[in-house]
Each structure stands twice: as C-alpha cells, then as structure tokens.
Amino acid sequence: MSIAKNNTVTTTHKTNAFVQPIEALENRQMMSASVPHVPAFLPADVQQATVHANKSHANTNHGASNGTLSTLTLVRTAVVLPPPTIKSVTTTVFVEPKTNWDVTQWHNFSSNPLFNGGVPSPKDVAQGQVGDCWFLATLAEVAKTDPYRIESSIFERADGTYDVYFHTSPTAMIDEHVDGKLPENKYGSLEYAKLGQGGCTWVAIMEKAFTYFRDRSSAPAYSTIAGGSAMESMKDLGGTPSDLLPQVHTGQDLFNDVVWGLVFNTSMTVGTRNSSWGPLVGEHEYSVISARVYNGVQQIELRNPWGYNPNFTASANYDWTNDGYIWVNASAVLPQLDEFVTAAM
C-alpha cells in the first residue's frame, strides 16, 4: 500500500533483501571527524654558556698582588617536555535523508517527549506526504497489541540522538542511530509523519530511521519507503506475519478471523485494492482495532494512519470524532481488500 495523505503515489513494491547480523551503533548515516590538538613545546637542544669574571683587586694595604682570574662555567639545559598526548575529538555528523522539494528546513525535536505519558499509542500515528501507510499502520497496530515492542525498539541517548532497532530476522537486528531533526515544509509543518499526542516523536523518529534501514544499498531518502506491504513491516518489527486473505472467502470468514486475532492479541492490518469505491481509501493500509455485531451486522473497526477519514460524517464514525477510526461491514468491505496480514509479535 502506498497512498500518502493528500498525495497520489505510484505503488512500487520493494523487497528488502538485505540480511546481516546486528551492526555497530554507528551506521552509514554517520561520519566521524577527528581533530587532534597538539601543544607547542620547546626544542630539545642543550644550550651552553660560559661566563668569565675578572676578579683583579688592587689592595693598597697589603701591596700589589697578582689578579686572580676565576672562571665560572654555567651550563643551561632546556627543559625537554615528554611527547605530547594527542587526544582525538570525535564529532558525529549525521547525513539527513533526502526529502521532496517542499521541505525547506530541519527542526530539532529532541527536547520533545519520545512517548506521551511514557506509552506509545495508535493515536500517535498521523501520516504525511509519503506513501508509507503500510509501515505506519503497522506501527499503530503494534502500539495497540504490544506497546513494549515499540518501547524496546527505540531509545533516546543522553545527547538527544536515538537508537532505532529493526529486524533482519527474528533473532538479528540492525541499530539505526539518528538525530532528532525532522523535515519541515515552507508552512512550518512536518512534511512526513506528524508529532503524536503531547508532541511525542516516536513515530516520526522511527519513520526517519526506516529511510536508512529499508534500502541500505543507496543513500537514505524518504522516497525509498513509499510503497510496500505489512508483510514486510511486520517482519521489520520482529513479527512472523501471514497473509490470511487467500483463506477468506466470505464476510463471515473475515469477521471470525478478526475476532480470533483479537482473542489472541495478534497484530492485524488490511490493505485495499486500487479502487476508490466504498468507505475505504484505495491502495491504502489500515490497522485492525476491534469487531462487533451492530444491529445484526458484523462490523470491523479499522484505523486510517492518516489520523482522519476523508468524507467523514459523525454518524458513520466511532465515538463521534474523526480521528481515523471507522466501522465497516465485514461482508461489504471484503471485495475491496487485497491483503489481510496477521502477525504474532
């Protein structure tokens, strides 16, 4: 799924074929510059000076006497300093990912909280101008079913930078070390993933780190995360996903699978086909929230990673707010789906 908010993006399914064990903390998005400081010191030569003092005395009381010439030799040796200790001062310089033409500046949000109230929430997810709905819907879903998985995937350092961990296999991870700068457009708004509740940054920072991780053979860019499947993003967060859609033949099948997924606290997302009909956006990924039978109709609650639903009407939305949550008829929405991904995290 590759729909960006208010932006049509051509779907490009990419496969991250890179597999390797966990790497060191500093990855290719960083460069180190060593600046030695060498103190000046005196030359190590030895200087020698001879001073002669003529001590001839005329003693009229005792008669003349031969003058006595005393020779005083003074040797001055320059202080030889020990070899200086050269200390290397290392400065980490981050290469920011490439952005689209609308970005005019980078703003450092490292002073913002990573999580609102210390806990990630699906409501923190609000997509921006890149088609990574498949990745953000997965973040929202995992924040709902296994918030500790998110908390253990991103850490803030004392210097205001972040370590973000993605899986190359269920047992191997890569640490992407990024700073807290996020791209803003000419209107002063974040161009890509927005800040979450209370101004929290975990979604935007993880999205930024993903631009380094997904295609490590090229320079990091937000364009490289457009287009994909929750099958990929679930693996990247350490899950073992399956696409159940080929086994779903009726709305009853879909509803039953969602109910069982909720019982076992399984992460679930659905992706839509390239169509604009129905209550859902075409070529878009949604996280699965809940299920119910309402007036005899089996319904599934979904959440749009945009953080709102287009053509919203309060009567059609959950809790009478337009925060991306929407109830859909399981039977009516099934023909619009092209994937139904579940994962044990």
C-alpha positions as CSV (number, residue, x, y, z in Angstrom):
1,M,0.0,0.0,0.0
2,S,1.4,3.3,-0.9
3,I,-1.1,6.2,-0.5
4,A,0.3,9.3,1.1
5,K,-2.0,11.8,2.7
6,N,-3.3,14.2,0.0
7,N,-0.7,12.9,-2.4
8,T,-1.1,10.2,-5.1
9,V,1.9,8.0,-5.2
10,T,2.5,5.2,-7.7
11,T,2.8,1.9,-5.9
12,T,6.3,0.4,-6.0
13,H,6.7,-2.9,-4.2
14,K,10.2,-3.2,-3.0
15,T,11.8,-6.1,-1.2
16,N,14.4,-5.5,1.5
17,A,16.8,-8.3,0.6
18,F,19.5,-7.2,3.0
19,V,20.2,-9.7,5.8
20,Q,23.1,-9.4,8.2
21,P,23.8,-9.7,11.9
22,I,23.4,-6.7,14.2
23,E,25.8,-4.0,13.4
24,A,27.7,-1.4,15.4
25,L,25.9,1.6,16.7
26,E,27.3,4.0,14.2
27,N,26.0,3.2,10.7
28,R,26.5,4.7,7.3
29,Q,24.3,7.8,8.1
30,M,27.2,9.0,10.3
31,M,30.6,10.3,9.6
32,S,33.3,10.8,12.2
33,A,35.8,13.7,12.1
34,S,38.9,13.5,14.3
35,V,40.5,16.8,15.3
36,P,43.9,16.4,17.1
37,H,45.2,19.1,19.4
38,V,49.0,19.2,19.6
39,P,50.5,21.6,22.2
40,A,53.7,23.5,21.2
41,F,56.9,22.7,23.1
42,L,60.5,24.0,23.2
43,P,63.2,22.4,21.1
44,A,65.1,19.7,22.8
45,D,68.6,21.1,22.2
46,V,71.1,21.8,25.0
47,Q,72.5,25.4,25.2
48,Q,75.8,26.0,26.9
49,A,77.1,29.4,28.0
50,T,80.5,30.2,29.7
51,V,80.7,33.4,31.8
52,H,84.2,34.8,32.7
53,A,84.5,37.2,35.6
54,N,87.8,39.0,36.1
55,K,88.5,39.4,39.8
56,S,91.7,41.6,39.9
57,H,91.8,43.5,43.1
58,A,94.3,46.4,44.0
59,N,95.0,46.1,47.7
60,T,97.0,49.2,48.7
61,N,97.2,48.0,52.3
62,H,98.7,44.7,51.5
63,G,100.7,45.7,48.5
64,A,100.2,44.6,45.0
65,S,99.1,41.2,44.3
66,N,98.6,39.2,41.1
67,G,95.0,39.3,40.0
68,T,93.2,36.0,40.3
69,L,91.1,35.0,37.3
70,S,88.2,32.9,38.3
71,T,86.3,31.0,35.6
72,L,82.7,30.3,36.2
73,T,81.1,27.9,33.8
74,L,77.3,27.9,33.7
75,V,75.5,25.2,31.8
76,R,71.8,25.8,31.0
77,T,69.9,22.9,29.7
78,A,66.5,23.5,28.1
79,V,63.5,21.6,29.6
80,V,62.6,18.7,27.4
81,L,58.9,18.0,27.6
82,P,57.7,14.4,27.2
83,P,56.0,13.5,24.0
84,P,52.5,15.1,24.0
85,T,49.4,13.0,24.4
86,I,47.3,13.5,21.3
87,K,43.6,13.4,22.1
88,S,41.1,12.8,19.3
89,V,37.9,14.7,19.5
90,T,35.3,12.9,17.5
91,T,32.2,14.7,16.3
92,T,29.3,12.7,14.8
93,V,27.9,14.4,11.7
94,F,24.5,13.0,10.5
95,V,23.7,12.8,6.9
96,E,20.0,13.6,6.8
97,P,17.8,11.6,4.4
98,K,16.8,13.1,1.1
99,T,13.4,14.8,1.0
100,N,11.0,16.2,-1.6
101,W,11.2,19.7,-2.9
102,D,8.6,21.0,-0.4
103,V,11.0,20.7,2.5
104,T,12.7,24.0,3.4
105,Q,14.3,23.3,6.8
106,W,15.1,20.8,9.5
107,H,13.9,21.3,13.1
108,N,15.4,19.6,16.1
109,F,12.7,18.0,18.2
110,S,15.0,16.1,20.7
111,S,13.5,18.2,23.5
112,N,10.1,16.8,22.9
113,P,9.0,13.6,24.8
114,L,9.6,10.3,23.0
115,F,6.3,8.9,24.2
116,N,3.2,10.7,25.6
117,G,2.9,9.6,29.2
118,G,5.7,7.1,28.6
119,V,3.5,4.8,26.5
120,P,3.1,4.6,22.7
121,S,-0.5,4.8,21.3
122,P,-2.1,4.1,17.9
123,K,-3.4,7.7,18.1
124,D,0.1,9.0,17.9
125,V,0.3,7.9,14.2
126,A,-0.5,10.5,11.6
127,Q,0.9,10.0,8.1
128,G,2.4,12.8,6.0
129,Q,3.5,13.3,2.4
130,V,5.0,9.9,1.6
131,G,3.2,6.6,0.8
132,D,4.3,4.6,3.8
133,C,0.8,3.8,5.1
134,W,1.9,0.1,5.2
135,F,4.6,0.9,7.7
136,L,2.7,3.5,9.8
137,A,-0.4,1.3,10.0
138,T,1.9,-1.5,11.4
139,L,3.4,0.9,13.9
140,A,-0.2,1.8,15.1
141,E,-1.2,-1.8,15.3
142,V,1.8,-2.9,17.2
143,A,1.4,0.1,19.6
144,K,-2.1,-1.3,20.3
145,T,-1.3,-5.0,20.7
146,D,2.3,-4.9,22.0
147,P,3.4,-1.4,23.1
148,Y,6.5,-2.9,24.8
149,R,7.7,-4.0,21.3
150,I,7.7,-0.3,20.3
151,E,9.3,0.8,23.6
152,S,12.1,-1.7,23.1
153,S,12.7,-0.7,19.5
154,I,13.6,3.0,20.1
155,F,15.8,4.5,22.8
156,E,16.9,8.1,23.4
157,R,20.5,8.8,24.2
158,A,21.7,11.5,26.7
159,D,22.8,13.6,23.8
160,G,19.4,13.8,22.2
161,T,20.0,11.2,19.5
162,Y,18.2,7.9,19.1
163,D,18.9,4.2,18.5
164,V,16.2,2.6,16.5
165,Y,16.2,-1.2,16.1
166,F,14.8,-3.1,13.1
167,H,14.9,-6.8,12.5
168,T,16.7,-8.6,9.6
169,S,15.5,-11.9,11.1
170,P,13.5,-12.8,14.2
171,T,16.9,-13.0,16.1
172,A,19.0,-10.4,14.3
173,M,18.7,-6.6,14.4
174,I,20.3,-3.5,13.0
175,D,20.6,-0.3,15.1
176,E,20.0,2.9,13.1
177,H,21.4,5.8,15.0
178,V,19.7,9.1,14.1
179,D,19.4,12.6,15.4
180,G,16.2,14.4,16.4
181,K,16.0,16.7,13.4
182,L,12.8,16.3,11.3
183,P,12.0,18.0,8.0
184,E,9.5,20.9,7.8
185,N,7.9,22.4,4.8
186,K,7.5,26.1,3.9
187,Y,4.5,26.3,6.2
188,G,6.5,25.3,9.2
189,S,4.7,21.9,9.4
190,L,6.3,18.5,9.5
191,E,6.4,17.1,5.9
192,Y,6.2,13.5,6.8
193,A,4.9,11.7,10.0
194,K,3.5,14.2,12.4
195,L,4.1,14.6,16.1
196,G,1.8,12.4,18.3
197,Q,-0.2,13.2,21.4
198,G,1.6,15.6,23.7
199,G,4.1,16.4,20.9
200,C,5.7,12.9,21.2
201,T,8.2,12.0,18.5
202,W,8.5,8.2,18.4
203,V,6.5,7.8,15.1
204,A,8.5,10.4,13.2
205,I,11.8,9.3,14.5
206,M,11.1,5.6,13.6
207,E,9.9,6.7,10.2
208,K,13.2,8.6,9.7
209,A,15.3,5.7,10.8
210,F,13.4,3.4,8.4
211,T,14.6,5.5,5.5
212,Y,18.2,4.4,6.4
213,F,17.2,0.8,7.0
214,R,14.9,-0.2,4.1
215,D,17.4,0.2,1.3
216,R,20.9,0.2,2.6
217,S,22.4,0.0,-0.9
218,S,21.5,3.6,-1.6
219,A,21.5,7.0,0.1
220,P,18.7,7.4,2.7
221,A,15.6,9.1,1.3
222,Y,12.0,9.3,2.2
223,S,11.1,8.3,-1.3
224,T,12.5,4.9,-0.7
225,I,9.8,4.0,1.9
226,A,6.9,4.7,-0.4
227,G,5.0,1.5,-1.4
228,G,5.1,-1.8,0.4
229,S,3.2,-4.4,2.3
230,A,2.5,-5.0,6.0
231,M,4.1,-8.5,5.4
232,E,7.4,-6.6,5.2
233,S,6.9,-4.1,8.0
234,M,5.7,-6.7,10.4
235,K,8.9,-8.7,9.8
236,D,10.9,-5.5,10.3
237,L,9.5,-5.1,13.8
238,G,10.3,-8.7,14.6
239,G,7.0,-10.4,13.9
240,T,6.1,-13.6,12.0
241,P,3.4,-12.4,9.6
242,S,0.9,-14.3,7.4
243,D,-1.5,-13.1,4.8
244,L,-4.8,-14.8,5.5
245,L,-6.8,-13.2,2.7
246,P,-6.4,-16.3,0.3
247,Q,-8.3,-18.3,3.0
248,V,-11.0,-15.7,3.5
249,H,-14.0,-16.4,1.2
250,T,-16.9,-14.7,2.9
251,G,-17.5,-11.7,5.3
252,Q,-18.2,-14.3,8.0
253,D,-14.7,-15.7,7.5
254,L,-13.2,-12.3,7.7
255,F,-15.1,-11.4,10.9
256,N,-14.3,-14.7,12.5
257,D,-10.5,-14.3,11.8
258,V,-10.6,-10.8,13.2
259,V,-12.3,-12.0,16.4
260,W,-9.8,-14.8,16.9
261,G,-7.0,-12.3,16.3
262,L,-8.4,-10.1,19.0
263,V,-8.7,-13.0,21.4
264,F,-5.1,-13.9,20.9
265,N,-3.9,-10.3,20.8
266,T,-2.5,-10.7,17.3
267,S,-1.4,-7.7,15.2
268,M,-3.6,-7.3,12.2
269,T,-3.8,-4.9,9.2
270,V,-5.8,-4.9,6.0
271,G,-4.8,-3.4,2.6
272,T,-7.2,-2.2,-0.1
273,R,-7.2,-2.7,-3.8
274,N,-6.7,0.1,-6.4
275,S,-10.2,1.4,-6.3
276,S,-12.0,4.5,-4.9
277,W,-15.4,2.9,-4.2
278,G,-16.6,2.0,-0.7
279,P,-15.8,3.6,2.7
280,L,-12.1,2.9,2.5
281,V,-9.3,4.7,0.5
282,G,-7.9,2.7,-2.4
283,E,-4.4,1.3,-2.2
284,H,-4.2,2.0,1.4
285,E,-3.3,0.1,4.6
286,Y,-5.4,0.2,7.8
287,S,-4.8,-1.2,11.3
288,V,-7.5,-3.5,12.7
289,I,-8.8,-2.3,16.1
290,S,-12.0,-4.2,17.1
291,A,-15.1,-6.1,16.0
292,R,-18.7,-6.1,16.9
293,V,-22.2,-7.1,15.8
294,Y,-24.3,-3.9,15.5
295,N,-28.0,-4.2,14.7
296,G,-27.3,-7.7,13.4
297,V,-24.5,-6.6,11.1
298,Q,-20.9,-8.0,11.6
299,Q,-18.6,-5.0,11.7
300,I,-14.9,-4.5,11.9
301,E,-13.3,-1.3,13.3
302,L,-10.3,0.0,11.4
303,R,-7.9,2.9,11.8
304,N,-6.6,5.1,8.9
305,P,-3.0,6.0,9.5
306,W,-3.8,9.5,8.2
307,G,-5.4,10.1,11.6
308,Y,-8.7,11.0,9.9
309,N,-11.1,9.6,7.3
310,P,-11.9,11.5,4.1
311,N,-15.6,12.4,3.6
312,F,-16.1,12.0,7.3
313,T,-19.6,12.2,8.8
314,A,-20.0,11.8,12.5
315,S,-22.8,9.3,12.2
316,A,-20.5,6.9,10.4
317,N,-17.6,7.1,12.8
318,Y,-16.7,5.7,16.2
319,D,-17.0,7.9,19.3
320,W,-18.3,10.8,17.1
321,T,-14.8,12.0,16.3
322,N,-12.8,12.0,13.2
323,D,-9.6,10.6,14.4
324,G,-9.1,7.9,11.8
325,Y,-11.3,5.2,13.4
326,I,-14.1,3.8,11.2
327,W,-16.5,0.8,11.4
328,V,-17.1,-1.2,8.2
329,N,-19.4,-4.0,7.3
330,A,-17.2,-7.1,7.0
331,S,-19.1,-8.6,4.0
332,A,-19.3,-5.3,2.2
333,V,-15.6,-4.4,2.6
334,L,-14.1,-7.8,1.8
335,P,-14.1,-7.3,-2.1
336,Q,-12.1,-4.1,-1.6
337,L,-9.2,-5.9,0.2
338,D,-6.0,-7.2,-1.3
339,E,-4.3,-8.3,1.9
340,F,-5.2,-9.3,5.4
341,V,-1.9,-9.6,7.4
342,T,-1.7,-11.0,10.9
343,A,1.4,-11.5,13.0
344,A,2.4,-12.8,16.3
345,M,4.9,-10.2,17.7
